[in-house]
Amino acid sequence: MEIITAEIEATRAIGVREKLAAYLELSKPRIAFMLVLTAAAGFYLGAAKGFDIVLFVNTVIGITLLAFGVATLNQVWERKTDALMERTANRPLPTNKISVVEALVFGVSMCLTAEIYLAVLVNVLTAILGLIVIVGYVLLYTPLKTRTSASTAIGAIPGALPPLMGFTASANEITLGAWTLFAILFLWQFPHFLAIAWMYKDQYAKAGIKMLPVVEPSGKITARQIVIFTVLLLPVSLVPFFIGMAGLVYLIGASLLGLWFLAASIKAARAKSVEQARKLLLVSVLYLPLLFALMVFNHN
């Protein structure tokens, strides 16, 4: 209680515009945008009985609120480690633009609103998946980051749920196609986040965050996992064609995208350099929306 009180007192006075900007930054809008895009694609792919625009809008709103809330609670938990890393030291909590209590209230309010919104205006199944995201990401993944490198695998589960939530929002059931979307995003996260971990391993080490490149400085296991998960992703990304979810254009495009991603992964694994890790990160960021866009464009 004394620590929280001290943090409240340390919060500096700022204008309304700067305060709103700080809350927006706390919500990690770029990450939320990426997650909502995959959820929107999932909704479209699950809409076998016709595209309901009202339901779609409600789904987007609910998942956006959820993403904002989870991102905020993540930063509340990590405010001390964020202050120790250059890449995160300027976030609203370490810079005292927002107090921990303000952020906690905002994050909990967003999550509660999202869950009620999804349960009432979308469906209960999607709300349950949203609850799994909250518990898995905020209460399991985040605290485990300073304890074990296995946190990446644990965090990949709630991290892969947005397209599944989008699918269940329109279909109100979990089918093979829905699990395929989940599997694609689950596998994609490993090369993506391991690239980030390699780029900032010194900062993670300073903050006591046990990412794989921190606990295994040689990079051999990190390199191996980057390639293995990208190799696994390639055939899984083709499954939508073989189960009739997408057509031939998707099969060709997904194959080319997968080979491109794999080539970048192999280069990063061989080089074990920040430069190649950054290139792999860029490829991963481009790969995911392009893959989902192809799936939507060539949906059967």
N, C-alpha and C positions, 0 to 999 in steps of 0.2 A: 504494500500500500504506500509506503514511504517513497519507493522508487517511482511509482506512477505519479504521486503528488509532485515530486521533483520534476518529472518530465512535463507536467502541466504548467508548472511555474516557469519552466525554461522556454515554453512556446512563445515565439516572438510575435508581436503584433504586425499584421499585414493587411493590405486593403482587400476589399470584397473581391475584386477581379483576380488578384493574386491568390486569394483563398480558393476561389472556384477552380482556378488553374491547377492548384495543388491537389484538390480533390479529383480532378480529371486525371492528373498524373498518377495519383494513388490507384486509380481504377485500371491502369495499364491498357488504354484504349486500343493500341496497336495489336496487342496479343488477343484482346477480346474480339477485335474485328476478324482476325484469322480464325478464331474458334467459331464465331457466328457464321462465317462463310462456310465452314465444313458442316455446321448444323443445318444451314439453309440448303446445302446440296443434299444432305441426308433427308431432309423433309421432302424435297422434290422427288428423290429416288424412292421414297416410301409411299408416295401419293398414288397408289394404284387405283383408288376409287375416284380420282379427280383432284385437281389442285384447289384447295380451299384457301383463298387469299386472306380471309379474316383469321383463320387458324394459323396461317403462316406468319402473319404480323404478330399475333400473340406469342407464338413460339420464339420469334426473334427477340421480342421485348423481354420475355421471361429468361431466355438464355443469356442475353446481354446483361441483365441485372445480376444474374448468378455469377457471370464472369467478373463483373465489377466487384461484387462482394467477396468472392474467393481471393481475387488479387489483393484486395485491401487487407483482409485478414492474414494473408501470407506475409505482407509487409509489416503488420503489427507484430507478428511472431519473430520476424527476422530483422527488426529495426536495429538491434545492436550489431549483428554481423554485417548488415548493410553499411553501417557507419565505418566499418573497417576496410571496405573495398572501394577503390577509386571509381569503379563502374556504377556503384549504387549509393555512394556517399551523398549525392545531391538529391536523393529522393525526399519527399515531403517530411517523413518522420525523422530521419537523421538530421535534417536541416531545421527541425522544429517549426516548420510552416504549419503543421497540423499536430495536435497533441495525440498521445496514444489513446486517450479516452474518446476523443472526437473520431479518430480513425476506427476504433473498435465499435462504436455506436453506428457509424456509417456502414462498416462491413457487415455487421450482424443484421442491420436493417435491410441492406440490399439482399442478403441471402434469404432472410425470412420473407421479404416481399416477393422475391423470385419464386420461392417454393409455393407460396400461397397462390401466386399468379398462375404458375404452371399447373397446379392441381385443379384450380377452378376453371381456368380458361383454355387449358390444353387437355391434359389427362393425367391421371394419378401415376401411371407407369413412368411418364417422363419426369414427373416430380420426384419419384423414388430414385431415379437415376441421378437427378440433380442433388439429392441428399447424399448419395454415394460419392459424388464429386466433392462436396463440402467436407465430408468425413475423411475421405481418402487423401485429398490434397492438403487440407488445412491441419487436420489432427494426426495424420500418419506421415505423409511425405515430408512436410515442412520440418517438423521436429527431428525426423530421422536423418536429415541432411548433415547434421553435425555429429552423427553417431556411426553411420555406415554408408558405404558407397552403393549398397543395394537399394538405397532410397530412389535412385533413378528408375529402377524397374518398378518399384512400388508406385512412384508418381506417374509412371506411364499409363497405369490403369485408369485413374480418374481423368488423366490428360487425353485419353482416347475416347472418352464418352460423348463429347459434343455431337459428332455425326450420328452416333447411335441414338442420342436424344432427339435429334432432328427427325430421324427415321421413325421413331416411336410416336413422335408428336403427330405425324400424319397417318401412320399405319395402326397405331395403338397395339402393336405387337412386335416381338423381336424375331426376325426371320434370319435365314442364312445370309441374305444380302446385308442385313443390319450388322451381323457379326463380322462380315467381310470389311465393312467400313471401319468398324472398331479395330480390326486386326491391322489394317493398313496404317491407321494413325498410330497405333501402339508401336509397331515396328519402326515407323518413320522417326519417332522421337529419339531413338538411341543414337544414330549417327548425328542427328541434329544437336542434341544436348551434349554429347561427348565432344563434338567440335567446339561448342561454347566452353565446355570445361577445360579443354586443352588450351584454348586461347587465354583463359583467365585463371589458370591453375595456381599461379603464384598468389593472386589475390584471394582465391578460395582457401589456399593453405594458410594465409595470414588470418583469415576470419574463422578458421577451424572447421570449414565445410569439407566433408570427406567425399569429394567427387573422385571418381576412379583415377584420373591423372594425378591427383594429389597423393593418394595412398599407394600408387604404383608409378613412380616418377620416370621409369624407363620408357613407358608408353607402349610396351609390347601387348599387354592385355587390352588396353584402350584401342590400339590399332586393330587388333584381332576382332574385337566386338563391333567396331565401326563397319568392318567389311562383312562380318557374319550377318549382322542385322540388315544390311543393305542387300545382301544376297537373298536373304529370306523374304525381304520386302518385294523383290522383283516378281517371283511367281504369285505371291498373294495379291499383288496389284493387278494381276491378269484375271483373277477369279471372277470379277463382275462380267466379263465376256462369257466365260464358260457356264455361268449360272443364268445367263439370259438377261442380266441387268443392263448390259451395254453391248454395243455392236462392234463391227470390224474396225471402224475408225478408231474407237477407243483402244482396241487390242494393239493396233500398230503404234498409236501414240503413246500408250502406257509402256510398251516395250522399249521404245526409243528413250522415253524419259527415265525409265529404270536403268537402262544401260549408261545413260549420261550420269545419273546419280551414282551408280556403281563405279564408274571411271573416276569420279571425283573422290569417292571414298577410298579407293585403292591408292590414288595419289597422296591423299592425306595420311593414310596408314604407312606408306613407304617413307614419306618425308618427315613425319612427326614434327612438323614445324607450324608455327603460328600462322604463317602466310597461307599454307595449304589448308589448315583448319578453317581459316576465314573464307577461303574459296568454297570449301565444302558446306559451310554454313549458308552461304549465298545460294548455292545450288539447291540445298534442302528447302530454303524459304521459297524459291521459285517452283520447285518440283511439286509441292503439295497442292497449291491452288490450281496449277495447270492440270494436274491429274484429276482433281475433282471437277474442274470445268469440262474436261474431256468426257468424263462420266455423265455429266448432266447433258452436255451437247449431244452425245450419241446414246442416250438412254433408250432402251427398248420398251 
